[in-house]
């Protein structure tokens, strides 16, 4: 096992503590169980996979909130814009 440290919001900590107390297990055991469940959830009909996000996904998802006022044909005419003044 690897030792790690995490930061939880107060509400997250309270929920985790309640869950742990109800099952009579440690907070660490509850976190391990929840991580396992999050990645290995299965049902009789299908397997549910957790979607993993990378930096590219975050950038693509944020494109609507970023204003771009550059030329619309930048990708097609990159050489013109880079090398011609």
Secondary structure, 3 states (H helix, E strand, C coil): CCCCCCCCCHHHHHHHHHHHHHHCCCHHHHHHHHHHHHHCCECCCCECCCCCCCHHHHHHHCHHHCCCCCCCCCCCCHHHHHHCC
